[in-house]
């Protein structure tokens, strides 16, 4: 399993696969992988010759008061979970939005590799100063993708900028990985619909597949944020046996 931190390295690998006649399936994630993510990986393996999984907590879809800094991160654990599925490549960029002034490409690549190797060794990503980094990304990045009408009746109303961040980072991933197929979970149904419309409107030559959500034993939809919930909170949000269709 190849591990890439630099977007140019990821793009070169994908293009080498294309030259070899390989079909590429892509599974975008924010890490802290669970069985729902792995179900997407299994579907991806059925759709293509090689599978790329991204692990990236996207700062542009978090509002200043949201949980970007505390979002669960476990790079080493994620890589361990992916290994049995024979994933071909993991793309774990240090960032996708900005670079420090005065740094050349080789210096930036070395900094990324050093930071990410430390994350693998220690079992978690480097989360120092994440809130200020999120603000820096948001302030300095100028080009955004909007699916203007579709996002309005969705939760974009209560989370302004959220769908803009999703559409933009997915577009960036599509340009870097250049997949033939991309797999999304319908647990994030609104995001899946947004991506489908964006791909249609912008003429991406990518097949978008939505997989049904996977639930835990108590009926709660699998999510990386479930680790936030207490036992009492899980009971409040999990479907009842009747609604969930259990006997």
C-alpha positions, 0 to 999 in steps of 0.5 A: 500500500502506497502512502502519499502526502504530496499532491504531485506524487499522488497525481504522478502515481494515478497517471502511471496507473492510467498509462498502464490501463488501470481503472481507478476507484476513489474513496474520500474520507476524513479518517477515523475509519469504521466499518462504514468506510470499509464497506465503501472500500469493498465496493470500490474494489468491485468497480476498478483495478486499483483503489485510492483512499484519502484521509484528510480532515478538510478545514474548509467545511468546519465553521469556527465554532465547530470541532475541527481541532478535536475531530478524531484522528488516528492515521496509524490505526486507519492504515492498519484497518485498510491493510487487509483490504489491499488498498493500493494507495492512501492519499493523506495530504498535509494540506490542500489549500496553502503553502508557507511563504518562501518555501520551495517544493522540496522543503514543503515535501520534506516538512509534510513527510516528516510531520506525517511520519511522526503521525504514523509513528505516534498513532495520531495526526499532528493537531497542534494549532489546528484552529489557527490553521483552519482560519489561515486556510479559509482566509487565504484560499480564494477559489470556491465551488458552489452548488448554489440552488441545491445547497439552500434547502439543505443544512447549508442554511444552518451551516453556511460555507459547509457545502462550499467546503465540501464541493471545493475539496472534492473537486480538488481531490478529483483533479489530483487523483483523477479517478474513474469512479468515486464512492460515497456513503449515503449516510452523508446523503446531502453531500452525495447529492451535492457531488452528483449535481456538481459532477453533472454540471461541471462535466467531470468524467467520473462515475459517482456511486452512493452506498447505503449507510451501515448501522451499528448494532443499536441502529445508530448510523456509523460515524466517526463522531459517534465517539463523542456520544455517551451511552445515554446520548446514543439511546436518544439518537439511535432509531427504535427497534420498530423504526429500524425494522427489527423484530 
